[in-house]
Amino acid sequence: MPFGDLNGDRCNDVLVRRTDGLLRGYKPACGKAVTPTTSCTKLGTGFQAYKTLTTAGDLTGDGRADLLGWKTSTGGLTF
């Protein structure tokens, strides 16, 4: 999913959740698509617990986009 700027280049980056729950952040060049050779960063594990992941911008006021997750087991919203 498109996400806020993870690397400070003023362009949106991309989050990808694998089926095993690993979340990766991809930082393609501005205006470029993610490809198999695009570098990525492992952001965390356990994200298979969420039915849906999305962003609604900066909800906490820290200047960075926030990740929202709808937890499958409880239906609760986490960010």
TIFI-652340 format. One line per field, with one value per residue (C-alpha): residue number from 1; x, y, z. Coordinates in steps of 0.25 Angstrom, whole numbers, plus 2048, in hexadecimal, padded with zeros to 3 digits. Last residue first. Example, Ala and Ser with C-alpha at 12.3 -4.5 7.8 and 13.67 -1.06 7.14 Angstrom:
2
num	[2 | 1]
xx	[837 | 831]
yy	[7FC | 7EE]
zz	[81D | 81F]
This chain:
79
num	[79 | 78 | 77 | 76 | 75 | 74 | 73 | 72 | 71 | 70 | 69 | 68 | 67 | 66 | 65 | 64 | 63 | 62 | 61 | 60 | 59 | 58 | 57 | 56 | 55 | 54 | 53 | 52 | 51 | 50 | 49 | 48 | 47 | 46 | 45 | 44 | 43 | 42 | 41 | 40 | 39 | 38 | 37 | 36 | 35 | 34 | 33 | 32 | 31 | 30 | 29 | 28 | 27 | 26 | 25 | 24 | 23 | 22 | 21 | 20 | 19 | 18 | 17 | 16 | 15 | 14 | 13 | 12 | 11 | 10 | 9 | 8 | 7 | 6 | 5 | 4 | 3 | 2 | 1]
xx	[7F7 | 7ED | 7DE | 7D7 | 7CF | 7D4 | 7DA | 7DD | 7E3 | 7E0 | 7EE | 7F1 | 7FF | 803 | 809 | 814 | 814 | 812 | 804 | 7FE | 7F4 | 7FE | 7F8 | 7EC | 7F4 | 7F0 | 7F1 | 7E6 | 7E3 | 7EE | 7F4 | 7FD | 805 | 80D | 81B | 822 | 827 | 831 | 837 | 836 | 83E | 837 | 83D | 82F | 829 | 821 | 81D | 824 | 81F | 829 | 833 | 82D | 82E | 828 | 824 | 822 | 818 | 81A | 80D | 80F | 806 | 80F | 80B | 810 | 812 | 815 | 81C | 816 | 820 | 826 | 834 | 834 | 835 | 828 | 81F | 810 | 80A | 805 | 800]
yy	[80A | 7FF | 7FD | 7F2 | 7E7 | 7DE | 7D2 | 7D8 | 7E5 | 7F1 | 7F8 | 807 | 80C | 81A | 824 | 82C | 83B | 837 | 83C | 82F | 82D | 82F | 829 | 820 | 814 | 805 | 7F7 | 7ED | 7DF | 7E1 | 7D6 | 7D3 | 7DF | 7D7 | 7DB | 7E9 | 7F4 | 7EC | 7F6 | 7F6 | 7F8 | 7F8 | 7EC | 7E5 | 7F2 | 7FD | 807 | 814 | 823 | 826 | 81B | 80E | 80D | 7FF | 7FD | 7EE | 7E8 | 7D9 | 7D3 | 7C5 | 7C9 | 7D5 | 7E3 | 7ED | 7FC | 806 | 814 | 821 | 82C | 837 | 831 | 82F | 820 | 81B | 825 | 821 | 814 | 80E | 800]
zz	[83E | 842 | 83E | 845 | 83E | 849 | 842 | 834 | 839 | 830 | 82F | 82D | 829 | 82C | 822 | 828 | 82D | 83C | 83C | 841 | 836 | 82A | 81E | 81E | 81B | 818 | 81D | 81C | 822 | 82C | 834 | 828 | 82C | 836 | 831 | 82F | 826 | 81E | 814 | 805 | 7F9 | 7EB | 7E3 | 7E2 | 7DD | 7E4 | 7DB | 7D8 | 7DA | 7E5 | 7E6 | 7ED | 7FC | 800 | 80E | 812 | 81C | 81F | 823 | 81C | 810 | 80D | 811 | 807 | 80A | 7FF | 800 | 7FD | 7F8 | 800 | 800 | 80F | 810 | 815 | 80D | 80F | 80A | 7FE | 800]
